[in-house]
Amino acid sequence: MTGAATKERFPVLDGIRGVAAIAVMLDHFMSEEIHLFGHTLYPFAQSAVAVDLFFMLSGFVLAHSYGERVRAGMPLKALLARRVVRLYPAFVVGTGLGLIALLLLVGTRATSFSLGQSLESAAVNLLFLPFFSTCSLEDMKIHHMATGPLFPADTPTWTLFFEMIGTVQFIGLARLRTKALCLFTALAFAIFIVYGVHIGLSPGREAFNPSVGWSETNFLGGFLRIAFGLGAGMLLHHVHRWRPEIVRRLVPDALRRPWIVYGLLLALLANPIGFNGVVTAVSLVTMIPILLLAAADPALTNKRTESISRLFGALSYPIFCLHYPIGRLILIASHGHPMSNPAFTTIAAATSILSAYAAARWLEPLCRTWLGGWLLDRPRPPTVAV
């Protein structure tokens, strides 16, 4: 956990972030359908829950790393600077690659974005701000057109705008009493469910649609998701730190192994059966919090599993930022020589993972050192004279 204020570390929490990022990537790449009893199902249909997991993890980690410092008077500017140092390097690379792909799509008329709108959207997005439009864009899945994406060059990074909103919210939430934070979180969840039902019923497809916040048409849902996720993560940190008896009651012994936690999370996100959104809504307040509490247990960490957990964690954010533009570029490059979906998924996933490893291994440490020097007054590496 980058920037942690205490020595306690959570390798398995890093690991579940990596599993969730891989699930999001696979959902974006896979367009295979499963036909069961007359119903068409899509693998990783529950992967939208990964976004709410990311927001909960942010609440947990912010509470762990900065809760006491915020209550002691840490200014918002200092906290935002640390978030920018953490998030910006991979985001810039992903947006740059995504802009290349977007411009190529403009040339092939696979989008109603113009050249000017493409450049303008990337410039706005690089400030962590959404770009509002009614333009459509060919989604990763060939059968779908996305309307009004807020971050058209790298669609999944819409969450980073709400991560920054959540950082601002955290300053206020960190000063609330536990009962007030519970009330805030419960209210946010209730309104999120109502909003998701409203969005889900509009096209007449499902009762609850959790995939909101990414488009102009469902933008308001992002504020509800970050409010609920952030508050829930902060409450889970409180339970982890101060109420171990609750953790013992909620987390069964079967979840005392990292591989079981990872496997259950992957199965939950890969599940193609949502029962009109009921599975999604229930998992947000049951399985996801339980798995997070299980992953925060320091007893899960040992030498055999710590290294792989840290690797998952290191790859998670670069995978999240890079996979979508990489997938688009591969699809564009294969135009005229179409690949089967399994072949495309395999090539795109492998390329994304290797790129994420390179970014985590070399790019991010160097860029964070430089950004830390500018924004946090950390020493910058010396300039070599030539």
C-alpha positions in Angstrom: 0.0 0.0 0.0 1.9 3.0 -1.3 2.3 5.8 1.2 1.1 3.9 4.3 1.6 5.9 7.5 2.2 2.8 9.7 4.3 -0.3 9.3 1.3 -2.7 9.0 1.1 -4.0 5.5 -1.7 -5.8 3.7 -0.2 -7.9 0.8 -3.4 -9.9 0.3 -5.4 -6.7 -0.1 -3.0 -5.8 -2.8 -3.6 -9.2 -4.3 -7.4 -8.9 -4.4 -7.0 -5.6 -6.2 -4.9 -7.4 -8.8 -7.5 -10.2 -9.2 -10.3 -7.6 -9.6 -8.2 -5.7 -12.3 -7.7 -8.9 -14.2 -11.5 -9.6 -14.0 -12.3 -6.2 -15.4 -9.8 -6.7 -18.2 -11.2 -10.1 -19.2 -14.8 -8.7 -19.1 -13.7 -5.9 -21.6 -11.9 -8.4 -23.9 -14.4 -11.3 -23.9 -17.5 -11.2 -26.0 -18.3 -14.9 -26.0 -21.9 -15.7 -25.0 -23.2 -18.6 -22.9 -26.7 -19.9 -23.8 -28.4 -21.6 -20.9 -32.1 -22.5 -20.7 -33.0 -20.0 -23.3 -31.1 -17.2 -21.7 -28.0 -15.4 -23.1 -25.3 -15.0 -20.4 -22.0 -13.2 -20.5 -18.9 -14.3 -18.4 -17.7 -11.7 -16.0 -21.1 -10.1 -16.0 -20.5 -9.2 -12.3 -17.2 -7.5 -13.0 -18.7 -4.1 -12.4 -18.6 -5.0 -8.7 -14.8 -4.7 -9.0 -15.1 -0.9 -9.2 -17.0 -0.8 -5.9 -14.3 -3.1 -4.5 -11.6 -0.6 -5.7 -13.6 2.3 -3.9 -13.8 0.2 -0.7 -10.1 -0.5 -0.8 -9.5 3.2 -1.2 -11.5 3.9 1.9 -9.8 1.2 3.9 -6.3 2.3 2.8 -6.9 6.0 3.2 -8.3 5.4 6.7 -5.3 3.3 7.5 -2.7 5.6 6.0 -4.0 9.0 6.6 -7.0 8.9 9.0 -5.0 10.0 12.1 -3.1 12.6 10.2 -6.3 14.1 8.7 -7.8 14.3 12.2 -4.6 16.0 13.3 -5.0 18.7 10.7 -3.4 17.3 7.5 -4.5 19.7 4.7 -6.4 18.5 1.6 -3.7 19.8 -0.7 -1.1 17.5 0.8 -3.4 14.5 0.5 -4.4 15.3 -3.1 -0.7 15.6 -4.0 0.0 12.1 -2.7 -2.9 10.7 -4.7 -1.6 12.4 -7.9 1.9 11.0 -7.4 0.3 7.5 -6.9 -2.1 7.6 -9.8 -0.7 9.8 -12.5 2.1 7.9 -14.3 0.2 4.9 -15.6 -2.8 7.1 -16.2 -0.8 9.4 -18.5 0.5 6.4 -20.5 -2.9 4.8 -20.8 -4.5 8.1 -22.0 -1.7 8.6 -24.5 -2.1 5.1 -26.0 -5.9 5.6 -25.9 -5.7 8.8 -27.8 -3.7 7.2 -30.6 -6.4 4.5 -30.8 -9.2 7.1 -30.7 -7.6 9.1 -33.5 -7.4 5.9 -35.6 -11.0 5.2 -34.9 -11.9 8.7 -36.0 -10.1 7.9 -39.3 -12.1 4.7 -39.8 -15.4 6.4 -38.7 -15.9 3.9 -35.8 -16.8 6.8 -33.6 -18.8 10.0 -33.9 -16.0 11.9 -32.1 -14.3 14.4 -34.3 -10.6 15.1 -34.4 -11.0 18.2 -32.3 -13.2 16.5 -29.7 -10.7 13.6 -29.4 -7.8 16.0 -28.6 -10.0 18.2 -26.3 -11.3 15.1 -24.4 -7.7 13.8 -23.8 -6.6 17.3 -22.6 -9.5 17.5 -20.2 -9.1 13.9 -19.0 -5.5 14.4 -18.2 -6.7 16.8 -15.5 -8.7 13.9 -14.0 -11.8 15.7 -15.3 -14.7 14.1 -17.3 -15.4 15.1 -20.9 -19.2 15.4 -21.5 -20.5 14.7 -25.0 -23.3 12.7 -26.7 -20.8 11.1 -29.1 -20.7 7.3 -29.5 -17.7 5.1 -29.6 -17.1 1.5 -30.7 -16.7 -0.4 -27.5 -14.2 -3.3 -27.0 -17.0 -5.7 -27.5 -17.9 -5.5 -31.2 -21.7 -5.8 -30.7 -21.9 -2.7 -28.5 -21.6 1.1 -29.0 -20.8 3.2 -25.9 -22.6 6.6 -25.8 -21.1 9.6 -24.1 -18.1 8.0 -22.3 -16.5 10.5 -19.9 -12.9 9.3 -20.6 -13.2 8.3 -24.3 -9.4 7.7 -24.8 -9.3 5.2 -21.9 -12.8 4.5 -20.9 -12.2 2.6 -17.6 -10.2 5.5 -16.1 -13.5 7.4 -15.4 -13.0 5.9 -11.9 -10.0 8.2 -11.3 -12.2 11.3 -11.3 -14.3 9.8 -8.6 -11.2 8.6 -6.7 -10.2 12.3 -6.5 -13.7 13.2 -5.4 -13.4 10.5 -2.8 -10.1 12.0 -1.5 -12.0 15.3 -0.9 -14.8 13.4 0.8 -12.4 11.6 3.0 -11.2 14.8 4.7 -14.8 15.3 6.0 -15.7 11.6 6.6 -12.5 11.0 8.6 -13.8 13.4 11.2 -17.2 11.8 11.6 -18.1 9.6 14.6 -18.6 5.9 13.7 -22.4 6.1 14.0 -22.6 9.1 11.7 -20.3 7.3 9.2 -22.6 4.2 9.3 -25.6 6.4 8.6 -23.8 8.2 5.7 -22.8 4.9 4.1 -26.2 3.3 4.5 -27.9 6.3 3.0 -25.4 6.3 0.0 -26.0 2.6 -0.6 -29.8 3.0 -0.5 -29.7 5.9 -3.0 -27.2 4.0 -5.2 -29.6 1.0 -5.3 -32.6 3.3 -6.2 -30.5 5.0 -8.9 -29.2 1.7 -10.3 -32.8 0.3 -10.5 -33.8 3.5 -12.3 -31.0 3.1 -14.9 -31.6 -0.6 -15.2 -35.3 -0.4 -15.8 -35.0 2.3 -18.4 -34.1 0.0 -21.2 -36.3 -2.8 -19.8 -33.4 -5.2 -19.3 -32.7 -5.7 -15.7 -33.9 -4.6 -12.3 -30.6 -3.2 -11.0 -27.7 -2.0 -13.1 -24.6 -1.3 -11.0 -22.5 -0.1 -14.0 -23.1 3.6 -13.5 -20.8 6.7 -13.4 -18.8 6.1 -16.7 -21.1 7.9 -19.1 -22.9 11.2 -19.5 -26.2 9.2 -19.2 -25.4 7.8 -15.8 -22.8 10.2 -14.5 -24.5 10.9 -11.1 -24.3 7.3 -10.2 -20.5 7.6 -9.8 -20.9 10.0 -6.9 -23.1 7.4 -5.1 -20.7 4.6 -5.8 -17.7 6.5 -4.4 -19.7 7.7 -1.4 -20.8 4.2 -0.5 -17.5 2.5 -1.3 -15.4 5.0 0.5 -17.6 5.0 3.6 -17.8 1.2 3.6 -14.0 0.8 3.3 -13.5 3.2 6.2 -16.0 1.3 8.3 -14.3 -2.0 7.5 -11.0 -0.5 8.6 -12.6 0.5 11.9 -13.9 -3.0 12.4 -10.5 -4.5 11.4 -8.6 -2.3 13.8 -11.0 -2.0 16.8 -13.5 -4.8 16.6 -11.6 -8.1 16.1 -14.5 -10.1 17.6 -16.8 -8.9 14.7 -14.1 -10.0 12.2 -14.0 -13.5 13.8 -17.7 -13.8 13.5 -17.9 -12.6 9.9 -14.9 -14.3 8.4 -15.1 -18.1 8.5 -12.1 -20.3 8.9 -12.4 -21.4 5.3 -11.3 -17.9 4.2 -8.0 -18.1 6.2 -6.0 -18.9 3.0 -5.1 -16.3 0.3 -5.8 -18.6 -2.6 -9.4 -19.3 -1.4 -10.0 -15.5 -1.1 -8.6 -14.9 -4.6 -10.6 -17.9 -6.0 -13.9 -16.8 -4.4 -13.4 -13.2 -5.6 -12.7 -14.4 -9.2 -15.7 -16.7 -9.1 -17.9 -13.9 -7.9 -16.7 -11.5 -10.6 -16.8 -14.1 -13.4 -20.4 -15.3 -12.5 -22.6 -14.8 -15.5 -25.9 -15.1 -13.5 -27.0 -11.9 -11.8 -30.8 -12.6 -11.3 -31.7 -9.1 -12.5 -29.0 -7.4 -10.4 -30.0 -9.1 -7.2 -26.7 -11.0 -6.9 -24.7 -7.8 -7.5 -26.6 -5.8 -4.9 -26.4 -8.5 -2.2 -22.7 -9.1 -2.9 -21.9 -5.4 -2.3 -22.9 -5.7 1.4 -22.0 -9.4 2.0 -19.3 -11.2 0.0 -17.2 -8.2 -0.9 -16.9 -6.8 2.6 -16.2 -10.3 4.0 -13.5 -11.0 1.5 -11.9 -7.6 2.2 -11.8 -8.2 5.9 -10.4 -11.7 5.3 -7.7 -10.2 3.0 -6.8 -7.7 5.7 -6.0 -10.5 8.2 -2.2 -10.4 8.8 -2.2 -14.1 9.5 -2.9 -14.8 5.8 0.6 -13.5 4.9 3.5 -15.9 4.7 6.7 -16.0 2.6 5.2 -18.4 0.1 2.2 -16.2 -0.8 3.5 -12.7 0.0 5.5 -12.4 -3.2 2.7 -13.4 -5.6 0.3 -11.1 -3.7 2.6 -8.2 -4.0 3.0 -9.0 -7.7 -0.7 -8.9 -8.2 -0.9 -5.6 -6.4 1.9 -4.1 -8.4 0.3 -5.1 -11.7 -3.3 -4.1 -10.7 -3.2 -0.4 -11.4 -1.1 -0.5 -14.6 -3.4 -3.3 -16.0 -6.4 -1.2 -15.2 -5.0 1.8 -17.0 -3.4 0.1 -20.0 -5.5 -2.8 -21.0 -8.3 -0.9 -22.8 -6.2 1.1 -25.2 -4.0 -1.9 -25.8 -7.0 -4.0 -26.7 -8.3 -1.3 -29.0 -5.0 -1.0 -30.8 -4.8 -4.7 -31.3 -8.3 -4.8 -32.7 -7.4 -1.9 -35.1 -4.2 -3.6 -36.1 -6.1 -6.8 -36.9 -8.6 -5.1 -39.1 -9.0 -7.1 -42.3 -7.6 -10.2 -40.6 -10.2 -10.8 -37.9 -9.3 -13.0 -35.0 -11.6 -15.3 -33.0 -12.5 -13.9 -29.6 -10.4 -16.4 -27.6 -7.4 -15.6 -29.8 -7.9 -11.8 -29.3 -8.5 -12.2 -25.6 -5.3 -14.3 -25.2 -3.1 -11.9 -27.2 -4.6 -8.7 -25.6 -4.5 -10.0 -22.1 -0.9 -11.2 -22.4 0.2 -7.9 -24.0 -1.5 -6.0 -21.3 0.0 -8.0 -18.5 3.5 -7.7 -19.9 3.1 -3.9 -20.4 1.8 -3.6 -16.9 4.8 -5.4 -15.6 7.2 -3.1 -17.5 5.3 -0.1 -16.2 5.3 -1.3 -12.6 9.0 -2.4 -12.8 10.5 0.7 -14.4 8.1 3.5 -15.4 6.1 4.1 -12.2 9.0 4.2 -9.7 10.9 6.7 -11.8 7.9 8.9 -12.5 6.7 8.8 -8.9 10.2 9.9 -7.8 10.1 12.9 -10.1 6.5 13.8 -9.3 7.3 13.4 -5.6 10.1 15.8 -6.0 7.8 18.4 -7.6 4.7 17.9 -5.4 5.9 16.5 -2.1 9.3 18.2 -1.8 11.1 14.8 -2.0 14.6 14.7 -3.4 14.7 14.2 -7.1 17.3 12.0 -8.8 20.3 13.9 -9.9 20.5 15.2 -13.5 23.3 13.6 -15.5 25.3 16.2 -17.4 26.0 15.4 -21.1 
